[in-house]
Amino acid sequence: MKNLIKTIKAKSPKNIIIIGDVMLDEYIFGSVSRISPEAPVPVLKEEKREWNLGGAANVALNCKKAGCNINLISIINDSDIAGKKLLLLLQENNISISGIVKSESRKTTCKKRALCAGQQLLRIDSECDYNLTEHELNLILEKLNSSITKDSIIVISDYAKGLITQNLLKNIIKIARECNCKILVDPKGKDFEKYVGVNFIKPNYKEYCLMLEAYNLSQHDTIIKNAKILCDKLSLDGLIVTLGEKGIQFVSQEQEVFIPALKREIFDITGAGDTVLAFLALGLSVNLDIKNCLTLANHAAGISVSHLKNYAVSLNELVEVESNTIQKISQSWINLKIELDWLKAQGKKIVFTNGCFDLLHVGHIYLLNEAKKLGDILVVAINTDASVKRYKGDARPIQTLEERMSIMASIGIVDFVVSFDQDTPKELIEYLHPDVLVKGGDYKPEFVAGGDFVRANGGSVVIVNYQSGFSTTNIVKRVSL
């Protein structure tokens, strides 16, 4: 993967134009402790609300984060709440809104999800799915004509919300052929005839089965056999079928390539198809062969599904994930809590320990090994630079928080690394609810910060004796001699 990323970075990606249904993803996080007296439904106590780019906007964000030159073309209502929020998010992520057509008659699509302990309780969709007016269609085509360049890659992100009509696609295909542009489609619905003439279609397995139904093909036949027939009927250069945990299959009349999925803990598949679409487009834009395009998209999807919500993947993450360090570092307490709650629901025991971990030494490794033996998931909390200075003095830390967290994340037995800015981790412990709290040194369990809370909730506090002679202070003294 490292060499593949070097190849991509050495090339100048072509212009990528994303045309499709943009939407706002809203997440309501909370906890459930009772059933409503009004109806047999859980009562969600809201703790936090977040908004993310969804649909074609998520494809654009993935392309942007991967370093592509992008133009996003879509239509929204800029006067409704969801539309205003969506425009703001696009601008915050440095995605140009010059290709966005404004319509007062359409409702901006918004998907609201209620979550508890990492599990989705409910989704509420607010949307319109009627086709573009003639005037709106002409505005979309104007945006395309003003942004297209020779050899651009055109990505069609069809969520069946009324934008990607047969008439629009007919015009897009005509313009693309005039400019020698490839078209990559993520399909939706049952009308596949409208895609005749594009280069590649990327259905998931469910959408692939709908294609079989539309053309009276049997699911009992192999994907390769059926895909070749579909390529012929739709005049495709290739069909790319995403198979979830199995992998990705490419089929053309001349070639078949299968890339197995990476084995990863799956937290949320939301937006994974958008990630695959974006990285396929990136690969095509730098003229990678199809096997490398699939490999690139497969690795990116593996990172995406290991995060909650839509997650845009960067090229650097694709390199770093091979050492499994970047996924371990949690930038926010709430995301870590969601992941830990999900693991607890799978019966995993969570072990928590903390420290400055300024210059990692044998004593630290002994502590981590002993802590790991006490459960399934080891969470290491590290003091921020400011917290260390308050505790150790202005001469410390020797290494920055980023350096200390990166080193800790590289240790195989460590599952998650998180930081805290307080003098003690008590607040973080009470937020995460670990099953076991481990502290190194000669502390008495009753004096360990957060210990009372852990014990009161059925957990345990374990003291691991320090290995004598090993400390950051001693290392500094020896180096200065």
Beta strands, then each sheet from edge to edge (+ up, - down):
strand 1: 15-20
strand 2: 22-35
strand 3: 42-55
strand 4: 69-76
strand 5: 100-102
strand 6: 110-116
strand 7: 119-126
strand 8: 153-157
strand 9: 182-186
strand 10: 200-201
strand 11: 238-242
strand 12: 247-251
strand 13: 256-260
strand 14: 350-355
strand 15: 377-383
strand 16: 416-420
strand 17: 436-440
strand 18: 460-464
sheet 1: 5+ 4+ 1+ 8+ 9+ 10+ 11+ 12- 13+
sheet 2: 3+ 2- 6- 7+
sheet 3: 16+ 15+ 14+ 17+ 18+
end
